[in-house]
C-alpha cells in the first residue's frame, strides 16, 4: 500500500502549536468566509454573460419538464458547448426560493467558492499537515481573483471547485493502491462528473487521474505482471466512478450524448475558440486570437498576491533541489507520488497556454481552476521555508511576522476594493492604480450595480421626475435594468439615451459624450461612470471603442 503521505511535518515545524488548534483556526476561517458570503452576496453586480447563462439553465429545466421534448437549449447561442450544472440548479431554485434571481445566483456561486476553499484546505492538509492546510486556505482566501470572483464568475469558480475536489480524491485513490476504497471512488465520480457538467475542460482531471494511477501501479509492483495486476485492479475499481461521472455528465450536459462525436466537437471548438473581442496586456490592446503564449503567466504574475507568489517561488526552489532524491530510491518516489497530480494540475494547463497560445481574454478568468492547486504549492513553499528558518534562533518569528504582515496588507487591499475584490492586482505593478489602462479591469461590468444606484439617487434627488428617462449602458442591458428605480427605463440607443452608465474597462465610458455626474471609485481609480446626456447633441458622438466583452 502506497498511502505514506507524511503529516507530522506540522508538529515538527510548529511544536508550540497543537495540530488541533491549527485545525480549529482553519474551521474558524472557513466559517468567517461563509459569514462574509452571507452578508455580502447582495452587493455584487450582474456579470456580462449571466443573463444568457441563466436563460440556458431555464431551457435545460424546460427540457426535463417537457419530458425531453423541448430541445431549445441545444440551439441557444453556443451555450450547448457548456455543461449546465450551475445554471440548471439556479433555474430550479428560482422556482422555489423567493429571492432576486441574480442575488440567488451569486449566493449559489459563493457556496461553490467556499466548497473550493474547503477542498484546497483538505488537499494541502492531507499532503503536508494542518499548518500547510491553513496556509493554503488563507492564501486562496486572500486572492481577489478567487474571493471576489466567487460571487459572479458562475462558470469559472464552480468548475474550479469541482476540479480541486477531483484532485483531492485522485491523490487519495492513487496513494492507497493497491487498496481501493469506496469513498475515494464515489468522490472521484462525483467530482469529475460535476466538472464535466460545467466544462469539457474536465478532461484535465481524467488525465491527472490516469497518470497518477499508472505511476502508482508501477511503484506497487516489482515486475510487469504485478504492475499490470495493480493497474487492472485500479481500473476495475474505477468503473463505478466512471459510471457515476457519466451519469452526472449526461444529467447536467445532455447535449453531449445526442451525437457520438459531440464531446470531441466541444473539445475541438474550445481549443480554437475565438471571436471579435479585444483584450489588453501591459498596455497593449490586441485581439484575443493574437495574445502571446505568455498571456496567462503574465496575468498570474500581476494578479496573485505577493505572499502567494513568494510561496510559489520557494516551492520551485525546494522542488528543484528535491528532484535528485527521486532517483535515490523507491521510498523517495513513493513519498513524492501524491504530489504528482498536483504538479500536473499546474504544469499541464500552464504548458498548454504557453505552447498553444489559445485565444484568451479577461486575464486569468478561464484558468481560475489553476488557483487552488497553486495555493497548495505555495503553501508547501512557505512551510519549507519555515522549517529551514528554525535553524537560526528567532528567524522563524521574523518569517512568521513577515508573512502575517503581508497577509494583513492583502486583506486591507480586498477590504478597500470591496465588492470588486476581483480587480485586485499586486504591488509589483502598483496595485489597481498601476493596472489602470494597462491590464484588464472591470471586465464583468460588476460596478454597474453601484453606478445604477448612484444614477437613481441623482435623478430622484431633485424630486419627482417630469417624465420617464431612458438609460443606456456599455454592457448587457440587464446589468443596469435590474437595479433601475421607477421612472427610468433601459434603451439600446446610446445616442438617444438621457443617461449613460459604463465601466471604464477598455475606455467604454468614452463611447458617448455627456456630463459625468457620478463615479464608482476604488483605490483612487474610477471603474464606472454615470453620464447625464440630456441636451447633448446626439449627432456628435465619440468613436465607440470595444466594450467590456
C-alpha positions as CSV (number, residue, x, y, z in Angstrom):
1,X,0.0,0.0,0.0
2,X,1.3,3.4,-1.0
3,X,-0.5,5.6,1.5
4,X,2.6,7.0,3.1
5,X,1.7,10.7,3.0
6,X,3.5,12.2,5.9
7,X,1.7,14.6,8.1
8,X,3.9,15.1,11.2
9,X,5.6,18.0,9.4
10,X,3.3,20.4,11.1
11,X,4.1,19.1,14.5
12,X,7.8,19.2,13.8
13,X,7.6,22.7,12.4
14,X,5.3,24.2,15.0
15,X,6.0,22.3,18.2
16,X,4.3,25.0,20.3
17,X,1.0,24.9,18.5
18,X,-1.1,21.8,18.7
19,X,-2.5,20.5,15.4
20,X,-6.0,20.5,16.8
21,X,-5.6,24.3,17.5
22,X,-4.5,24.9,13.9
23,X,-7.4,22.8,12.6
24,X,-9.8,25.0,14.7
25,X,-8.2,28.1,13.2
26,X,-8.9,26.7,9.7
27,X,-12.5,25.9,10.7
28,X,-12.9,29.4,12.1
29,X,-11.5,30.9,8.8
30,X,-14.0,28.9,6.7
31,X,-16.8,30.0,9.0
32,X,-15.8,33.6,8.7
33,X,-15.7,33.3,4.9
34,X,-19.1,31.8,5.0
35,X,-20.5,34.6,7.1
36,X,-18.8,37.1,4.7
37,X,-20.6,35.4,1.8
38,X,-24.0,35.6,3.6
39,X,-23.5,39.3,4.4
40,X,-22.1,40.4,1.1
41,X,-23.7,38.5,-1.7
42,X,-26.3,41.2,-2.4
43,X,-23.6,43.8,-3.1
44,X,-22.3,42.2,-6.3
45,X,-23.4,43.2,-9.7
46,X,-24.6,41.0,-12.6
47,X,-21.8,39.7,-14.9
48,X,-21.8,40.2,-18.7
49,X,-22.9,36.7,-19.6
50,X,-25.1,35.9,-16.6
51,X,-28.4,36.6,-18.4
52,X,-27.6,34.1,-21.2
53,X,-26.3,31.6,-18.8
54,X,-29.5,31.7,-16.7
55,X,-31.6,31.5,-19.9
56,X,-29.7,28.4,-20.7
57,X,-30.4,26.9,-17.3
58,X,-34.1,27.7,-17.7
59,X,-34.1,26.0,-21.1
60,X,-32.4,22.9,-19.7
61,X,-35.0,22.8,-17.0
62,X,-37.7,23.0,-19.7
63,X,-36.0,20.1,-21.5
64,X,-36.6,17.9,-18.4
65,X,-40.0,19.2,-17.5
66,X,-41.2,18.7,-21.1
67,X,-40.2,15.0,-21.0
68,X,-37.1,15.6,-23.2
69,X,-39.3,17.2,-25.9
70,X,-38.1,20.8,-25.7
71,X,-34.7,21.0,-27.4
72,X,-34.4,24.8,-27.5
73,X,-31.4,24.7,-25.1
74,X,-29.4,22.9,-27.7
75,X,-29.8,25.6,-30.3
76,X,-29.3,28.6,-28.0
77,X,-26.2,30.6,-29.0
78,X,-23.2,28.4,-28.2
79,X,-24.2,27.5,-24.7
80,X,-24.8,23.9,-25.6
81,X,-21.0,23.5,-25.6
82,X,-21.0,24.0,-21.8
83,X,-22.5,21.8,-19.2
84,X,-25.4,23.4,-17.3
85,X,-24.9,22.1,-13.7
86,X,-24.8,25.6,-12.1
87,X,-27.4,27.1,-14.3
88,X,-29.8,24.2,-14.0
89,X,-29.5,24.3,-10.2
90,X,-30.1,28.1,-10.3
91,X,-33.1,27.8,-12.6
92,X,-34.6,25.2,-10.3
93,X,-34.0,27.2,-7.1
94,X,-35.5,30.2,-8.8
95,X,-38.9,28.5,-8.8
96,X,-38.9,27.8,-5.1
97,X,-36.7,30.4,-3.4
98,X,-38.4,33.9,-3.1
99,X,-35.3,35.9,-3.8
100,X,-34.0,38.2,-6.5
101,X,-32.7,35.7,-9.1
102,X,-29.3,37.5,-9.5
103,X,-28.7,37.6,-5.8
104,X,-29.7,33.9,-5.7
105,X,-27.2,33.1,-8.4
106,X,-24.4,35.0,-6.5
107,X,-25.2,33.2,-3.3
108,X,-25.1,29.8,-5.0
109,X,-21.8,30.7,-6.7
110,X,-20.3,31.8,-3.4
111,X,-21.3,28.4,-2.0
112,X,-19.2,26.8,-4.7
113,X,-16.4,29.2,-3.9
114,X,-16.5,28.0,-0.3
115,X,-16.5,24.4,-1.5
116,X,-13.4,25.1,-3.5
117,X,-11.7,26.7,-0.4
118,X,-12.5,23.7,1.7
119,X,-11.1,21.3,-1.0
120,X,-7.9,23.3,-1.2
121,X,-7.6,23.2,2.6
122,X,-8.2,19.4,2.7
123,X,-5.7,18.7,-0.1
124,X,-2.9,20.7,1.5
125,X,-3.7,19.3,4.9
126,X,-3.5,15.7,3.5
127,X,-0.2,16.3,1.8
128,X,1.6,18.3,4.4
129,X,-0.4,18.6,7.7
130,X,-2.5,21.1,9.5
131,X,-0.3,24.2,9.2
132,X,0.1,23.9,5.4
133,X,-3.7,23.3,5.1
134,X,-4.3,26.6,7.0
135,X,-1.7,28.4,4.8
136,X,-3.2,27.2,1.5
137,X,-6.7,28.2,2.7
138,X,-5.5,31.6,3.7
139,X,-3.6,32.2,0.5
140,X,-6.6,31.4,-1.7
141,X,-8.9,33.4,0.5
142,X,-6.6,36.4,0.2
143,X,-6.6,36.2,-3.6
144,X,-9.1,38.6,-5.0
145,X,-9.3,36.6,-8.3
146,X,-11.0,33.9,-6.1
147,X,-12.7,35.6,-3.1
148,X,-14.2,38.4,-5.2
149,X,-14.8,36.3,-8.3
150,X,-16.6,33.5,-6.4
151,X,-19.8,35.6,-6.4
152,X,-20.1,36.5,-10.1
153,X,-17.8,34.1,-12.0
154,X,-20.6,31.5,-12.2
155,X,-18.9,29.4,-14.9
156,X,-15.3,29.6,-13.6
157,X,-15.4,29.2,-9.8
158,X,-17.8,26.2,-9.7
159,X,-15.7,24.4,-12.3
160,X,-12.5,25.2,-10.3
161,X,-14.2,23.9,-7.1
162,X,-15.0,20.6,-8.7
163,X,-11.5,20.3,-10.2
164,X,-9.8,20.7,-6.8
165,X,-12.1,18.1,-5.3
166,X,-11.3,15.7,-8.2
167,X,-7.6,16.4,-7.5
168,X,-8.1,15.7,-3.8
169,X,-9.7,12.3,-4.4
170,X,-7.1,11.5,-7.1
171,X,-4.3,11.8,-4.6
172,X,-6.2,9.6,-2.1
173,X,-7.1,7.0,-4.7
174,X,-3.6,6.7,-6.2
175,X,-1.7,6.8,-2.8
176,X,-3.8,3.9,-1.4
177,X,-3.3,1.5,-4.3
178,X,-3.5,-1.5,-4.5
179,X,-6.2,-0.9,-1.9
180,X,-9.4,0.6,-3.4
181,X,-11.8,2.4,-1.1
182,X,-15.4,3.1,-2.0
183,X,-15.3,6.6,-0.5
184,X,-12.5,7.6,-2.9
185,X,-14.2,6.0,-5.9
186,X,-17.5,7.8,-5.1
187,X,-15.7,11.1,-4.5
188,X,-13.9,10.8,-7.9
189,X,-17.1,10.0,-9.7
190,X,-19.0,12.9,-8.1
191,X,-16.3,15.5,-8.6
192,X,-15.3,14.6,-12.2
193,X,-18.9,14.2,-13.2
194,X,-19.8,17.6,-11.8
195,X,-16.8,19.1,-13.5
196,X,-17.9,17.7,-16.9
197,X,-21.3,19.1,-16.0
198,X,-19.7,22.5,-16.2
199,X,-17.0,22.4,-18.8
200,X,-15.3,20.0,-21.2
201,X,-12.0,21.1,-19.5
202,X,-12.7,18.3,-17.0
203,X,-10.7,16.1,-19.3
204,X,-7.7,17.5,-17.5
205,X,-8.9,15.8,-14.3
206,X,-9.1,12.5,-16.2
207,X,-5.6,13.0,-17.4
208,X,-4.2,13.6,-13.9
209,X,-6.0,10.6,-12.6
210,X,-4.7,8.3,-15.4
211,X,-1.1,9.4,-14.9
212,X,-1.3,9.2,-11.1
213,X,-2.8,5.7,-11.2
214,X,-0.3,4.4,-13.8
215,X,2.6,5.8,-11.7
216,X,1.2,4.2,-8.5
217,X,0.7,0.8,-10.2
218,X,4.3,0.9,-11.4
219,X,5.6,1.6,-7.9
220,X,3.4,-1.1,-6.4
221,X,4.8,-3.9,-8.4
222,X,8.2,-5.4,-9.0
223,X,7.7,-6.8,-12.5
224,X,5.3,-6.3,-15.4
225,X,2.9,-9.0,-14.2
226,X,2.5,-7.5,-10.7
227,X,2.2,-4.0,-12.0
228,X,-0.4,-5.0,-14.6
229,X,-2.3,-6.7,-11.8
230,X,-2.4,-3.5,-9.7
231,X,-3.3,-1.4,-12.8
232,X,-6.1,-3.8,-13.6
233,X,-7.4,-3.7,-10.0
234,X,-7.4,0.1,-10.1
235,X,-9.2,0.2,-13.5
236,X,-11.8,-2.2,-12.2
237,X,-12.2,-0.2,-9.0
238,X,-12.7,3.0,-11.1
239,X,-15.6,1.5,-13.1
240,X,-18.2,2.8,-10.6
241,X,-16.6,6.2,-10.6
242,X,-16.8,6.3,-14.4
243,X,-20.4,5.3,-14.4
244,X,-21.3,7.9,-11.8
245,X,-19.3,10.6,-13.7
246,X,-21.0,9.6,-16.9
247,X,-24.5,9.8,-15.3
248,X,-23.8,13.2,-13.9
249,X,-22.4,14.5,-17.1
250,X,-25.5,13.3,-19.0
251,X,-27.8,14.8,-16.4
252,X,-26.2,18.3,-16.5
253,X,-25.0,18.3,-20.1
254,X,-27.5,16.2,-22.1
255,X,-26.3,17.6,-25.5
256,X,-23.0,15.7,-25.1
257,X,-24.7,12.3,-25.7
258,X,-27.0,13.5,-28.5
259,X,-24.3,12.6,-31.1
260,X,-21.4,10.3,-30.7
261,X,-18.8,13.0,-31.5
262,X,-20.2,15.9,-29.5
263,X,-17.6,15.6,-26.8
264,X,-14.8,15.8,-29.3
265,X,-16.6,18.7,-31.0
266,X,-16.7,20.6,-27.8
267,X,-13.0,20.0,-27.1
268,X,-12.1,21.0,-30.6
269,X,-14.2,24.1,-30.5
270,X,-12.7,25.4,-27.3
271,X,-9.2,24.7,-28.4
272,X,-9.7,27.2,-31.3
273,X,-12.4,29.4,-29.7
274,X,-12.2,33.0,-31.0
275,X,-14.4,35.9,-31.8
276,X,-14.1,39.6,-32.4
277,X,-13.0,40.9,-29.0
278,X,-10.1,42.9,-27.7
279,X,-8.1,42.3,-24.6
280,X,-5.2,44.3,-23.1
281,X,-1.8,43.1,-21.8
282,X,0.6,45.5,-20.1
283,X,-0.9,48.5,-22.0
284,X,-1.1,46.8,-25.4
285,X,-4.6,46.3,-26.8
286,X,-4.8,43.2,-29.0
287,X,-7.3,40.8,-30.5
288,X,-7.9,37.7,-28.3
289,X,-6.7,35.4,-31.0
290,X,-3.4,37.3,-31.2
291,X,-2.4,37.0,-27.5
292,X,1.1,35.6,-26.8
293,X,1.6,32.3,-25.1
294,X,2.8,34.1,-22.0
295,X,-0.6,35.9,-21.6
296,X,-1.8,33.6,-18.7
297,X,1.6,33.6,-17.0
298,X,1.8,37.4,-17.2
299,X,-1.6,37.8,-15.6
300,X,-0.8,35.4,-12.9
301,X,2.4,37.3,-12.0
302,X,0.4,40.6,-11.6
303,X,-2.8,39.2,-10.1
304,X,-1.5,36.8,-7.4
305,X,-0.8,38.4,-4.0
306,X,2.9,38.8,-3.2
307,X,2.8,36.2,-0.4
308,X,1.2,33.8,-2.9
309,X,4.0,34.4,-5.4
310,X,6.6,34.1,-2.7
311,X,5.3,30.7,-1.7
312,X,5.4,29.5,-5.4
313,X,9.0,30.7,-5.8
314,X,10.1,29.0,-2.6
315,X,8.2,25.8,-3.7
316,X,10.0,25.8,-7.1
317,X,13.4,26.2,-5.4
318,X,12.7,23.3,-2.9
319,X,11.2,21.2,-5.7
320,X,14.2,21.6,-8.0
321,X,16.6,20.7,-5.1
322,X,14.5,17.7,-4.3
323,X,14.5,16.3,-7.8
324,X,17.7,14.2,-7.4
325,X,16.1,12.4,-4.5
326,X,13.5,10.9,-6.9
327,X,16.4,8.8,-8.3
328,X,17.8,7.9,-4.9
329,X,15.4,5.1,-4.0
330,X,11.9,3.6,-4.2
331,X,10.7,5.1,-0.9
332,X,11.5,8.6,-2.0
333,X,9.5,8.1,-5.2
334,X,6.6,6.7,-3.2
335,X,6.6,9.6,-0.9
336,X,6.6,12.0,-3.8
337,X,3.7,10.2,-5.6
338,X,0.8,12.2,-4.0
339,X,2.4,15.4,-5.4
340,X,2.3,14.1,-9.0
341,X,-1.3,15.0,-9.8
342,X,-0.9,18.4,-8.0
343,X,2.2,19.2,-10.1
344,X,0.3,18.1,-13.3
345,X,-2.7,20.2,-12.3
346,X,-0.5,23.3,-12.5
347,X,2.1,22.4,-15.1
348,X,-0.2,21.0,-17.8
349,X,-2.6,24.0,-18.2
350,X,0.3,26.4,-17.9
351,X,2.3,24.5,-20.5
352,X,-0.8,24.3,-22.8
353,X,-1.3,28.1,-22.6
354,X,2.4,28.7,-23.2
355,X,2.8,26.4,-26.2
356,X,-0.6,26.5,-27.9
357,X,-1.3,30.2,-27.2
358,X,-5.1,29.7,-27.3
359,X,-7.4,32.8,-27.6
360,X,-7.7,34.3,-24.1
361,X,-9.2,37.4,-22.5
362,X,-10.4,38.6,-19.1
363,X,-7.0,37.9,-17.6
364,X,-6.9,34.6,-15.7
365,X,-10.7,34.0,-15.7
366,X,-10.7,31.0,-17.9
367,X,-8.0,29.4,-15.9
368,X,-9.4,30.1,-12.4
369,X,-9.1,26.4,-11.8
370,X,-5.3,26.9,-11.5
371,X,-5.7,28.9,-8.3
372,X,-6.5,26.2,-5.8
373,X,-3.6,23.8,-6.8
374,X,-1.3,26.8,-7.0
375,X,-2.3,27.7,-3.4
376,X,-1.4,24.2,-2.3
377,X,2.1,24.5,-3.9
378,X,2.6,28.0,-2.5
379,X,1.7,26.7,1.0
380,X,4.3,23.9,0.5
381,X,6.9,26.6,-0.3
382,X,6.1,28.7,2.7
383,X,6.2,25.6,5.0
384,X,9.5,24.5,3.7
385,X,10.9,28.0,4.3
386,X,9.5,28.0,7.8
387,X,11.2,24.7,8.6
388,X,14.5,25.9,7.3
389,X,14.2,29.1,9.3
390,X,14.2,27.0,12.5
391,X,17.9,26.6,12.1
392,X,18.5,30.1,13.3
393,X,17.3,31.5,16.6
394,X,14.5,34.0,16.1
395,X,14.4,33.6,12.3
396,X,11.1,31.7,12.5
397,X,9.5,34.5,14.4
398,X,10.7,37.0,11.8
399,X,9.4,34.8,9.0
400,X,6.0,34.4,10.6
401,X,5.8,38.1,11.3
402,X,6.6,39.0,7.7
403,X,4.0,36.5,6.4
404,X,1.3,37.9,8.7
405,X,2.2,41.4,7.8
406,X,1.9,40.6,4.1
407,X,-1.4,38.8,4.7
408,X,-2.8,41.8,6.5
409,X,-1.8,44.1,3.6
410,X,-3.5,41.8,1.2
411,X,-6.6,41.7,3.4
412,X,-6.6,45.5,3.6
413,X,-6.5,45.7,-0.2
414,X,-9.5,43.4,-0.5
415,X,-11.4,45.4,2.0
416,X,-10.6,48.6,0.1
417,X,-11.8,47.2,-3.2
418,X,-15.0,45.6,-1.9
419,X,-17.2,44.5,-3.6
420,X,-14.8,44.5,-6.5
421,X,-12.1,42.2,-5.0
422,X,-11.7,40.5,-8.3
423,X,-9.9,43.7,-9.5
424,X,-7.0,43.2,-7.1
425,X,-3.5,43.5,-8.6
426,X,-0.4,43.1,-6.6
427,X,2.1,45.9,-5.8
428,X,4.6,44.6,-8.3
429,X,2.7,46.8,-10.8
430,X,1.3,49.3,-8.2
431,X,-2.0,47.6,-7.4
432,X,-5.2,48.7,-9.2
433,X,-3.7,52.2,-9.8
434,X,-0.8,50.6,-11.7
435,X,-3.2,48.4,-13.6
436,X,-5.4,51.3,-14.8
437,X,-5.3,51.4,-18.6
438,X,-2.7,48.7,-18.8
439,X,-4.4,45.5,-17.7
440,X,-8.0,44.1,-17.6
441,X,-10.1,46.0,-15.1
442,X,-13.9,45.6,-14.5
443,X,-14.4,43.2,-17.5
444,X,-17.6,41.8,-15.9
445,X,-19.1,45.3,-15.5
446,X,-20.0,44.4,-12.0
447,X,-19.7,48.1,-11.0
448,X,-22.9,48.9,-12.9
449,X,-25.0,47.9,-9.9
450,X,-23.4,50.6,-7.8
451,X,-23.4,53.0,-10.7
452,X,-27.1,52.5,-11.3
453,X,-27.7,53.1,-7.6
454,X,-25.8,56.4,-7.9
455,X,-27.9,57.3,-11.0
456,X,-31.1,56.5,-9.1
457,X,-30.0,58.9,-6.3
458,X,-29.0,61.6,-8.7
459,X,-32.2,61.6,-10.7
460,X,-34.6,61.3,-7.8
461,X,-32.7,63.6,-5.6
462,X,-34.2,66.6,-7.4
463,X,-37.8,65.5,-6.7
464,X,-40.5,63.8,-8.9
465,X,-39.5,63.2,-12.5
466,X,-41.2,65.4,-15.1
467,X,-41.3,62.3,-17.4
468,X,-39.6,58.9,-17.7
469,X,-36.0,59.0,-18.6
470,X,-34.1,56.4,-20.7
471,X,-30.7,54.9,-19.8
472,X,-28.1,53.2,-21.9
473,X,-25.3,51.0,-20.7
474,X,-22.0,49.9,-22.1
475,X,-22.8,46.4,-21.0
476,X,-25.7,44.0,-21.3
477,X,-28.9,46.0,-20.6
478,X,-30.0,43.7,-17.7
479,X,-26.8,44.7,-15.8
480,X,-28.3,48.1,-15.2
481,X,-32.0,47.4,-15.8
482,X,-32.2,45.1,-12.8
483,X,-31.4,47.9,-10.4
484,X,-33.1,50.9,-12.0
485,X,-35.6,52.9,-10.0
486,X,-39.2,53.7,-11.2
487,X,-39.2,56.3,-14.0
488,X,-36.0,55.0,-15.6
489,X,-36.1,52.5,-18.5
490,X,-33.3,50.9,-20.5
491,X,-32.7,51.6,-24.1
492,X,-30.1,50.2,-26.6
493,X,-30.0,53.5,-28.4
494,X,-26.9,55.1,-26.8
495,X,-27.2,58.4,-28.7
496,X,-30.8,59.0,-27.8
497,X,-30.5,58.0,-24.1
498,X,-30.9,60.6,-21.4
499,X,-28.3,58.9,-19.2
500,X,-25.4,56.5,-19.9
501,X,-23.7,54.2,-17.4
502,X,-20.5,52.4,-18.2
503,X,-17.4,50.7,-16.7
504,X,-14.1,52.3,-17.7
505,X,-12.8,49.0,-18.9
506,X,-11.3,49.4,-22.4
507,X,-12.4,53.1,-22.3
508,X,-16.0,52.1,-22.9
509,X,-17.1,55.2,-20.9
510,X,-15.7,57.4,-23.7
511,X,-18.1,55.9,-26.3
512,X,-20.5,58.8,-26.0
513,X,-20.4,62.4,-24.6
514,X,-22.3,63.8,-21.6
515,X,-21.5,65.3,-18.2
516,X,-20.2,62.9,-15.7
517,X,-22.4,63.2,-12.6
518,X,-21.3,60.2,-10.6
519,X,-18.4,57.8,-10.4
520,X,-17.6,54.5,-8.8
521,X,-14.1,54.7,-7.4
522,X,-11.8,52.3,-5.6
523,X,-8.2,52.9,-4.6
524,X,-8.3,56.2,-6.4
525,X,-9.3,54.6,-9.7
526,X,-12.6,55.3,-11.4
527,X,-14.1,52.0,-12.5
528,X,-17.5,53.2,-13.7
529,X,-19.2,56.5,-14.5
530,X,-22.7,57.9,-14.9
531,X,-23.2,60.5,-17.7
532,X,-26.1,62.9,-18.0
533,X,-26.7,63.3,-21.7
534,X,-29.8,65.4,-21.5
535,X,-29.3,68.2,-24.0
536,X,-26.3,66.7,-25.6
537,X,-26.2,66.9,-29.4
538,X,-26.7,63.3,-30.4
539,X,-25.2,63.9,-33.8
540,X,-21.7,64.3,-32.3
541,X,-20.8,61.1,-30.5
542,X,-17.4,59.9,-29.8
543,X,-16.0,56.9,-31.6
544,X,-17.3,53.8,-29.9
545,X,-14.4,51.6,-28.5
546,X,-14.6,47.9,-27.8
547,X,-16.9,47.1,-25.0
548,X,-16.1,45.1,-21.8
549,X,-16.5,41.7,-23.5
